[in-house]
């Protein structure tokens, strides 16, 4: 009888050891976390795109202001303009009127 109990207990111990080794694979938690991650990445991407579009608008406005200042300085000049300055003035007027 003791031998039968010993055999059962040995098998039980072996089964328990086998079950302990059959825990979750290490990638399960990581894959679950990865499944939730794109939401945060998507949110960050949208935030970046919004920031980038604002930055592009800001750069366009700065460029327009720079051209306006240059044109203003050419118009305000009292002495006659050199040929290339006159061409620049005409070009700036056309660009600012078309945009």
C-alpha positions in Angstrom: 0.0 0.0 0.0 2.8 2.4 0.9 4.5 1.6 -2.4 1.3 2.5 -4.3 1.0 5.8 -2.4 4.7 6.5 -3.1 4.2 5.8 -6.8 1.1 8.1 -6.9 2.8 10.8 -4.9 5.9 10.6 -7.2 3.6 10.8 -10.2 1.8 13.7 -8.6 5.0 15.5 -7.9 6.1 14.9 -11.5 2.8 16.2 -12.8 3.0 19.3 -10.6 6.6 19.9 -11.8 5.4 19.6 -15.4 2.6 22.0 -14.8 4.9 24.5 -13.3 7.0 24.3 -16.4 4.0 24.9 -18.6 3.3 28.4 -17.4 2.5 31.1 -19.9 5.1 31.6 -22.6 7.0 34.9 -22.0 5.6 36.5 -25.1 1.9 36.4 -24.1 2.1 39.5 -21.9 4.2 41.3 -24.4 1.8 40.6 -27.2 -1.1 41.8 -25.1 0.8 45.0 -24.4 1.7 45.4 -28.0 -2.0 45.1 -28.9 -2.8 48.1 -26.8 0.2 50.1 -27.9 -0.9 51.3 -31.4 -3.7 53.4 -29.8 -1.1 55.5 -28.0 1.1 55.6 -31.1 -1.8 56.6 -33.3 -2.7 59.4 -30.9 0.9 60.6 -30.8 1.0 60.4 -34.6 -2.1 62.6 -34.9 -0.7 65.0 -32.5 2.5 65.2 -34.4 0.6 65.7 -37.7 -1.4 68.5 -36.2 1.8 70.1 -34.8 3.5 69.7 -38.2 0.6 71.3 -40.1 0.6 74.3 -37.7 4.4 74.6 -38.2 4.0 74.6 -42.0 1.4 77.3 -41.8 3.6 79.3 -39.5 6.6 79.0 -41.9 4.4 80.0 -44.9 3.3 83.1 -43.0 6.8 84.0 -42.0 7.9 83.7 -45.7 5.1 85.9 -46.8 6.0 88.5 -44.2 9.6 88.4 -45.2 8.7 89.0 -48.9 6.4 91.9 -47.8 9.2 93.5 -45.8 11.5 93.2 -48.8 9.0 94.7 -51.1 8.3 97.5 -48.6 12.0 98.3 -48.4 12.1 98.5 -52.3 9.0 100.7 -52.5 10.3 103.0 -49.7 13.6 103.5 -51.4 13.9 107.2 -52.5 16.6 106.9 -55.1 16.0 105.0 -58.3 16.2 101.2 -58.2 18.9 99.3 -60.0 17.5 97.0 -62.8 17.7 93.8 -60.7 16.0 95.5 -57.8 13.2 96.7 -60.1 12.7 93.1 -61.4 12.7 91.8 -57.8 10.1 94.4 -56.9 7.8 93.4 -59.8 8.3 89.7 -59.0 7.4 90.2 -55.3 4.3 92.3 -56.3 3.1 89.5 -58.6 3.7 86.8 -56.0 2.0 88.6 -53.2 -1.0 89.5 -55.4 -1.4 85.9 -56.6 -1.2 84.3 -53.2 
